[in-house]
Amino acid sequence: MRGRTGRAPVIAVREDEVEFSAIRAQGAGGQNVNKVSSAVHLRFDIRASSLPDFIKERLLALNDNRISKDGVVVIKAQQSRSQEQNRLDALVRLQALVDSVAHVARTRRATKPTYGSQKRRLEKKTQRGSIKALRGKVVD
């Protein structure tokens, strides 16, 4: 069933199927980076999840670096100094990945051009041809 926006309903990723591990963040940050494990590794096994089968197939078919050959999504979040904020960021990114394959594009149906659009096209072609004809050599 479609909502008011015309999009398919969101398939939520269950948080109990996601495995988190805290690691030390990379890059600049001084002593905080060296002491505090604020970055988060999120691991999500696609095959063992409760997602619908068609979503699992689409996720596994994606050519994405974050998905391993074993079908495990690994997302590293280290933007924030807060571990909880990084955890939320990783979950949002995982949900966005699932949502990207959940959306089914409508099939395009070919239609014929209208009589008016054909007429306008031919008039523009005639007008353009007459402009180009005026570019020739001037003969007296």
ChimeraX attribute file (.defattr): number of C-alpha atoms within 10 A of each C-alpha:
attribute: neighborCount
match mode: 1-to-1
recipient: residues
	/A:1	6
	/A:2	8
	/A:3	8
	/A:4	6
	/A:5	7
	/A:6	8
	/A:7	13
	/A:8	14
	/A:9	13
	/A:10	11
	/A:11	13
	/A:12	13
	/A:13	18
	/A:14	12
	/A:15	10
	/A:16	8
	/A:17	14
	/A:18	16
	/A:19	12
	/A:20	18
	/A:21	13
	/A:22	18
	/A:23	16
	/A:24	15
	/A:25	22
	/A:26	12
	/A:27	9
	/A:28	9
	/A:29	10
	/A:30	8
	/A:31	8
	/A:32	13
	/A:33	16
	/A:34	13
	/A:35	10
	/A:36	15
	/A:37	17
	/A:38	24
	/A:39	26
	/A:40	26
	/A:41	17
	/A:42	21
	/A:43	20
	/A:44	21
	/A:45	18
	/A:46	21
	/A:47	15
	/A:48	11
	/A:49	15
	/A:50	13
	/A:51	15
	/A:52	10
	/A:53	12
	/A:54	11
	/A:55	18
	/A:56	20
	/A:57	13
	/A:58	13
	/A:59	21
	/A:60	19
	/A:61	12
	/A:62	12
	/A:63	9
	/A:64	11
	/A:65	10
	/A:66	16
	/A:67	20
	/A:68	13
	/A:69	9
	/A:70	10
	/A:71	17
	/A:72	17
	/A:73	21
	/A:74	19
	/A:75	20
	/A:76	21
	/A:77	23
	/A:78	24
	/A:79	15
	/A:80	14
	/A:81	16
	/A:82	14
	/A:83	19
	/A:84	13
	/A:85	17
	/A:86	22
	/A:87	22
	/A:88	13
	/A:89	19
	/A:90	23
	/A:91	20
	/A:92	13
	/A:93	14
	/A:94	22
	/A:95	16
	/A:96	13
	/A:97	16
	/A:98	20
	/A:99	17
	/A:100	13
	/A:101	17
	/A:102	20
	/A:103	13
	/A:104	9
	/A:105	8
	/A:106	6
	/A:107	6
	/A:108	6
	/A:109	5
	/A:110	6
	/A:111	6
	/A:112	6
	/A:113	8
	/A:114	8
	/A:115	8
	/A:116	8
	/A:117	10
	/A:118	11
	/A:119	11
	/A:120	11
	/A:121	11
	/A:122	11
	/A:123	12
	/A:124	11
	/A:125	12
	/A:126	12
	/A:127	12
	/A:128	11
	/A:129	11
	/A:130	11
	/A:131	11
	/A:132	10
	/A:133	10
	/A:134	9
	/A:135	8
	/A:136	8
	/A:137	7
	/A:138	6
	/A:139	4
	/A:140	3
